[in-house]
Amino acid sequence: MTQPAPAITPEIVAEHGLAPQEYERVLAALGREPNLVELGIFSVMWSEHCSYKSSRIHLKKLPTEAPWVICGPGENAGVIDIGEGPDGKKLAAIFKMESHNHPSYIEPYQGAATGVGGILRDVFTMGARPVANLNALRFGRPDHPKMRHLIAGVVHGIGGYGNCVGVPTVGGEVNFHAAYDGNILVNAMTVGVAEQDRIFYSAASGVGNPIVYVGSKTGRDGIHGATMASADFGEDAEEKRPTVQVGDPFTEKLLIEACLELMASDAIVAIQDMGAAGLTSSSVEMASKGGVGIHLRMDDVPQRETGMTAYEMMLSESQERMLMVLKPGKEEFAKAIFHKWELDFAVIGTVTDTGRMVLEHHGQIVCDIPLAPLADDAPLYDRPHVPTPKQPELSDVPETKDVAADLKALMGTPDIASRRWIWEQYDSQVGADTVQTGGDAALVRIHGTNRALAMSTDCTPRYCYADPVEGGKQAVAETWRNISAVGATPLAITNCLNFANPQRPEIMGQIVGCLDGMAQACRALDYPIVSGNVSLYNESKATGGGSAILPTPAIGGVGVIEDLGKAVGIGFKRTGDIVLAVGERMGHLGQSIWLREIHGREEGPPPPVDLKAEKRTGDFIRQSINAGWITACHDVSDGGVAVALAEMALKSNIGVLVSEEQPFGVAESFFGEDQGLYLVTVCDTCLADFLDAANRADVPVDPLGRTIKDRIVFELPDSDHQVTLAELREAHEGFFPKLMGADAALA
């Protein structure tokens, strides 16, 4: 016997995350009260996670076009032209970054694993074979009682899913800060490659065309996942575990192969993965983008559990599922492919001309709502915001007593220590096209060619907190710099915008400032944004948690190198080479890792980003790499010149004697985090040409010293400060194994 539907009370409306004024808009759109199914659909489609109601107005500032952009924001992922493949066919890179923050805090293994699964589906939905995964992770204090559990779960989840599905994890970043104690961040990125004439989009069309469901069955996992991701954490975080999805990478692998096999035919009209809000968001987005209606028969939805209601089926976020519109008569052909791959296949509805979503269950219409209010007319807020106050310049700048001792200490700190314990759990070589990991940017060969995609994820949250505009500029510029440093041409970015509660004017000010800075950098560097994700309400009131996270607009950059034989890495090549600093040095210590870790001070403005100089220097670096002049290259970032030198030395096991006259104080010269700065070695026979080209390009070049055997020596006027590479390596490699203890052995 069917239970009567509950009356819609203000409490039920609030439980669905709708504000009173938003519920009034629901009533106006329907001309009546919604039933529970309809209320649930409005709640997820109007959630922050799906509608971007607090950020849409500001996202419009971002540049999204360039001659090489095939598809910008609005589809499952962005698409750029990457030239020809081995058979002369035009290829495209398809990529995106997304967040799975709240689920990963509640249940770290499945939260991180399904984050990887979801971003993979965004990419192969459009016809691309995924070729690389990356991630950007932020954790709280290493000594926080919950952090070791969260780190272990997230890393094992990323590795467990990515390794099983057969896509290499080739890069990423990890930061630690107390602001993430109660709300960690897990951002996942996937890059895929497709033929340009085989790209698939999500707009449904063709009245009467069949709508088909493929993949895994629908269960009750992940219900209210999108709504949960659109609110901050309270004391009940652990109780939200049932809202976290459960992933199956082996099914995802089958789904990739089945979809790509069907995509080789002419059967598909439109395709969309079931991500946040599951069947609701996929069907609404497909219909609204195509300007059509949709009629679904809920009884035909493959179900994993008995007695599921239409409400549960529409809001479930069970993983490894896709929705397609097929050409008439292609159902049996498609069904045979998916059954061959041992996946569910069901025709569950049709495309209509009504502009409405109609759901039928047990012979009754359980939902009949217009589509326009769900998507195009979702709430849009220009929330009050206040600019972040400018940080005063550093006063009483400390000096270093021993550069080598400070460097050794920095190399073992959480933000700089080796991530070996993490990346050894990821398969970076599956597919046999990974050329480089562990440098400034990963390189993945475009299969069958001598060309490669270069990719990097970057953001410096402490800069964004101190000055959102400069921090936003720097996040974009650093990916551009890292891709340039290997010799590739940066082409476009994706982003994952992680912020706290936008209803707080100071937080909204961070969002507005970061987006302004990002937009400036994208325009100056000719580096458009083609896809992205917004994750808000990242803060916690839970016991032991902090409040708001640091503003964290993570950026994922993609570029192309035309000749892999000319790519360079960060490691020194031999002793006796001259080491040069390329770019403007300013000795900026504000917000530096050295100031924080050695002196316990998080003070001052972040380093400014001169975008004209950034482009001028980066273009010169790429020109020099392409000419064959540069033999090693590394950009300067956290920890300044000293840490960059140490990373180059540890990569190659070749040391360096630094003998320059310091342009500033010793601390500023070696630990200042100046932007747009690269360290390079240049072959002796090319040095004159290199210096002449730098002069003509108006790019400053300073000699730092020469490479030597097995230590780093800072030759200073009063004395030499030195440390062996063995000592540096011990400090650098020790942090994670010591932190993770038994979990390190489990890896």
Secondary structure, DSSP 8 states (H G I E B T S, - for coil): ---------HHHHHHTT--HHHHHHHHHHHTS---HHHHHHHHHHTSHHHH-TTTHHHHTTS----TTEEE-TTSSSEEEEEEE-TTS-EEEEEEEEEE-HHHHHHSHHHHHHHHHHHHHHHHHTTT-EEEEEEEEEEE--TTSTTHHHHHHHHHHHHHHHHHHHT--EEEEEEEE-GGGTTS-EEEEEEEEEEEGGG--------TT-EEEEEES-B-STTTTHHHHTTS-B-TTGGGGGGGS----HHHHHHHHHHHHHHHTTT-EEEEEE--TTHHHHHHHHHHHHHT-EEEEEGGGS-BSSTT--HHHHHH---SSEEEEEE-TT-HHHHHHHHHHTT-EEEEEEEEESSSEEEEEETTEEEEEEESGGGTTTS-----------------S----S-HHHHHHHHHTSTTTS--HHHHTTS---TTS-EEE-SSSSEEEE-TTSS-EEEEEEE--HHHHHH-HHHHHHHHHHHHHHHHHHTT-EEEEEEEEEE-S-TTSHHHHHHHHHHHHHHHHHHHHHT--EEEEEEE---BB-STT--SB---EEEEEEEEEES-GGG---SS--STT-EEEEES------TT-HHHHHHH----S------HHHHHHHHHHHHHHHHTT-EEEEEE--TTHHHHHHHHHHHHHT-EEEE----SS-HHHHHH---SS-EEEEE-GGGHHHHHHHHHHTT--EEEEEEEESSEEEEE-SS-EEEEEHHHHHHHHHHHHHHHHTHHHHH-
